[in-house]
């Protein structure tokens, strides 16, 4: 078995990213996203969906295929890919910087795009006010809405589940999402001229993986709270990295450190698909941002002033950053490419391990995605000392069924 033959196989064999693109582009109600017992969003496909439309949706699916187009970026790195500019920076706006996950640059980019009239709205995710542990799609048209959606949301989210309807409005907008969400946009733009025309900017962030909703529920449960008692859950922000903040209906507040939430809890249950991701560093976005805590081994172990690593992948992204610098809304300084290795060491390891993990899927005759343009062989050679370890480890995980998922209830 090579590539999955259906959206159901994409989900059942742990290849789904949970982006919602299939639901967003299917005829009304033919595909919908629902939560699985494992705590991930996966598609439920109407059995009446005709074969031609099913094949079309499968081709759009970033869990099935991803292609990195040749970049015009003048600089390139084996691990970090092609780019125009590499910076360390933060939003000059103190409120944006404080409420955001680190330096506030993504929020500042969104605000600049709106205020400059380059787009009419921003598509991103934010906390669901009716179910605060969950995230929902948000359309932001104002500073207040951008601020309300600032800071990272960990766990499943399907930002592309209404993409066809949004394209149907005929108005330009920007998309902020995980790298796999942006991969879905790139797949869509190759097949649908509206996406190429109406989405002039895509913004991503370095992604460590999608954690299960079950982990968030376990964090809440350890404080003795039922889910319906929670009125707010903020994973980070309000400082850098900021505490995880939980508020109950009766006014009680519980907080724990970023280290405890991410390095000890949220990382315990990451979906299998993220372990075979070719692009957790946003190579397909116009701009990608991440934390810039150089020398901390990939985590912030104390509160500090927030800074972002900023990579402009496209000429349009580089021009946008220059506009913001000229306007005074972005504080920036150069960043060395090897500093990214220190900031995000797990991203380096993931790039080097990917081909070994895909080889394990092939040997075990499991469905696997088709990736093109991501320098898999070159990075596997750089990490050849751990190739066998990664290959055998993935074989063992597959043998235990780590890549098999339940269908949504």
N, C-alpha and C positions, 0 to 999 in steps of 0.2 A: 504494500500500500504506500502511495506517495502523498499527493495532496488530498485533502478532504473532498468528498463528493457532494456535500450538502452543508447548509448552515447548521443543521442538527449535529452533523459529525464534527464541525468546527467546535461546537460547544461541548459535545460529549467527550472529545479527546483533548480537552484543555487548551485549545488554541484561540478561543474567543477572548478579545480584549475587553468586551463589554461596552464598546463605544456607542452602540445604538444606531449605527449607520444603516444597517439592514432594515430596522424598523422605520427609520426616517425616510427611506427611499422606496419602501414597498407600497403597494396599493393600500388604501385605508384599511387598517385592522388586520392585514395579512400576516404581519410579523409584529409582535410586541415584546417588550423587555420585561422580565420578571425575575424575582430573587430566587436563587437556588438554596437548598439546605446548607450548602457550603458557604453561603453568604456572598454570592457574586450575582451580578446581573447578566442574564443570558436570554437569547431569543426563543420565543415560542412561535413556531411556524404553522400557519394554517395549512392543513393537509390539502386544501383546494388550490394552493398557490401553483400556477402552471409552471412547467419545467423551464420554459424560456425565461420567465421572470426570476425564477429561483437561480438559474445560472447567471443572470445579470447581477443579482445581489451578491452571489458568491464571488464574482470577479471584483466587486467593489470592496469586499471585506478585507480589512487590514490584518485580520487573523489568518487569512488564507494566502495573501500575497502582499509584498511590499517591494517597491522599486525606488531606489535612490537615483534620481536623474543627475546627469553630469552637471556639476556646479561651475559657475563662472567665478567663484571665489578665488582670489589671487593667492591665498595661503592654504596649506593643507597639512594635516597631521594624520598619521596612521590610525591613532586611537580616536581623535576628536573630529576628524573629517575636515571638510573645506569650510572656509570662512573669510569674511571681509574684514571684520574687526573683532578684537578680543579685549574686553574692558573689565574693570572692577568699578562698581558704582552704586549709587543709591538715589532714590527720589529726594529732591531738595525739599519737597513738601513734607514737613515733619509729621503730619497726621497720617499721610499715606505710609510713610516709612514705619511709624510705630504700629499701625494696625496690621500691616502686611507681614508675611512670613519672615522676611529678612530685610532686604534693602528697599522693598516697595517698588522696584523698577517695573514689574509687569503691570501693577496698578497705575503707575505713572504713564506707561505706554498707552494703556487703555484710555485714560483720561485725555491724553494729548490727541489721540486719534479722534475722539469725540469733539473736543473743543476746536480742533483745526478743521473740522468738517470733512475729514478724509473718509470717515465711515458714519453711518447713521446710528449704528448700535453695535454692541459687543456681545457675542455669544460666549458664555462661560458657565461655570457651575457655582452654586452657593448652597448653604445649608437649607434644608427643607424645614420651614417653620412649623409644619405639622408633624414632623418626625425628625427631630434635630440630629440624630445620629446618621441620617441619610442625607444625600446630596441630590439636588435637582438642577435642571437647566435654568439658567437665568439670562434674561435679555436686559442689558444695562444701557441706559441712554443718558445718565446723569452722574455727577460726582457722588451723590448720595448712594446711588445703586452700586457704583464701583466700590465704594468704601464698605458697603454691606456685604459684598462678595469677596473682600480682600482676605488674605491668609489661606494657607493650604487646607484642603479637605482630603483626608485619607479615607480609603474605602471605595466601593463601587460607585460609578456614575456613568450616565449615558448621555453625554452632551449633544450627540448628533441625532437623537431620536425624533427631532422635528425638523430636520435640515431641509427636506423638500418644501415644506410649507414656508420656511423662512426664505428660501431662494425664490419661491413664488411671489414674494412681496416686491421683488425687483429692486431692492435697495441695497447699497453696499454695506458690508459689515465685516468685522474682524472676528476671528475665532481664537480663543485662548483654551488650551487643553493639554492633555498628556501627549507625548510624542506619538503614541499610537492613534490618538484622535486626529492629529494632524496628518498622519499617514493615510487615514481614511479620507480626509479632505483631498489629499493629492490623488488618490485613486479616483475619487469622484470627479475631480477637475479634468482628468484625462477622458472621461466618458460624458461629461455634462458641461457644456460651454457656459452655463449659468454660473457654476461654481468658480470657474477660472475668471469670469468677469466680475462677479459680485463679492468675492472674498479676496480683497487685495492684500490683506495682511494676516499671517498666522503667527501665533506666539505660543511657545511651549516652555516647559521647565524640565530640568534634569529630574528623572523619575526613578525612584528606588523600587517601584512596584506597587501593585494594587493589593491592599490588605483586605481580608475578609470583614464583612460587617459583623460577623460573630465576635471578632476581637474587640471592636468598639463596644459591643453589648457586654462583653466580659469586663471591660474597664468600668463601665457604669455599674455593673452588678456587684463589683467588689466594694463599692461604697453603699451597698444595701438599697439601691434605687431600682425600682421597676421602670421599664421603658416609658410608660405613660406618665411617670413623674418628672421626666427630664424636659426642661424647657429650652435649654441651650447646651451645645457642646462645641467648643472651640479647640481645635487640636494644637494650634500654636498661633503666634502673632501677639500683638499688644506687648511688644518687646521682641528681642531676638535671642534665642528662638521663641521665647515666650512659653508659658506653661500651658498644658492641657487644662481647660477650664470647663467645668460641668456645673450647671445651675439647675436646681430642682424647683418644682412648682411651689413649694412652701418657702422659697427664698434661700435655702442652704446652698453654699458654694463649696465645691471640691476642686482642688488643683493638684497636679503632679508635674514633675519636670519633663522636658523634652526627652532627655535620656531615658527616663523610665517608660515614657509612652512609645517612643520609636525603637530605640535599641533593645528594649526589654520586652515590649508587648506587641506593637503593631507589626514588627518584622517577623513575628513567629509564624504567620500564616499569609504568605504571598501567593497569589495564583500562579499555577504552573506556567502559564503563557509568558509571564514576566521573566522567567528564568531562561527563555529562549528568544528574548526580544533583541532585534538587531539594531534598534535605534532608541534606546532610553535616554539619549543625549540630544534629541531634537534636531537631527540633521536635515529633516524635511521642512522645518519651520523657517520663517523669515528671521526671527529672533528667538533665542532660547536663553533662559536665565536659570541660575541656581544659587545656592548658598556659597559664600566666599569666605569660609573660615579656614584659611590656609594653615596647615600644620596641626589641625585637630583630628586627623585621622578619619575624616568623613563625618564627624559629628561635632556639635557644639556642646561643650561640657560646662559652660557657664554663660550667663547672660552678657551680652555685649552689644555695641552699636551694629545694626544690621547693614551688611553689604551684599551685593549680588555679583556673581560672575555673569558676564553678558557676552553672548556670542552672536554677532550679526552674520547670518548664513547667506543672505542675499543682498544684492545691491540696494533693493528697496528697504531692507532692514537697516543697512548701514546709513542710508540717507535719513531714515527716520530718527536714528540716534543722534545724528549731527544736528537735525532740527531741534531736538530737545536740548542738546548741549547749548546751542545758540540762544534758545529761549530761556535758558537758566533753570529748566525743570529737572535736569539730570546732572548730578555730580559724578564725574568719572575720572579714571586714570588708567593707564595701560596695565594689562595683566599678562604675565608670561604663560605660554601654553603648558609648560611643565608644572606650573602651579596647580593647574586643573587636576593633575594626577594626585596631588596631595589633598585637594579639596574633596575629590570624588573617587577615592581609590577603588570602591566597589564597581564603578563604571568601567574602569580599566580592566578589572578581572572579568567582568561580564563580557566585554568585547573579546578578550582572549579565549574565553571558555566556550563561546557560542558554537563554533564549528564542531567541537567535541560533543556537545549536547545534541546537536542536530544529527551527528553521525550515530549516536546512540538510538535516536528515534528511527533512523533508517535501518539499522541492524535489527531492531526489535519490530520492524515492519509496521510502524505506527504512522498515521497521517502527520504531515509536517508542512509548514508554510513554504512558499517559494520566495526567497529573498534574492535581490539582485542589486549590486553596486555598493555593498557595505564592507568590502575589504575583509571578508571572512578568512580567506586563506592567509593573508599577510598577518592578521592579528593572531590567528592560531599558531603560526610559526613563531611569533614573538612570545607566545605563552606555551611553547611546546613542552616545557618541563612539567606542566601540569595537565597535558592533554589526556594522558591515560587516566589520571585521577578523575578528571571531569567526565570522561567517557564512561568509566565504570560506575561512578556515582550516579549518573543519570540512568544508566541501565538498571541499577538497583532500585532507583525511585520508580521507574516505569514498571519494574517487576512487582512493586508494591501497589501499583495502580495510581501513582501520584498524578498522572496525566489524564485520569478518567474522572468525569464529573457527572453528578446527577442532573437531570433535566429540571427546569423550574417547576415548582408545585402549581 
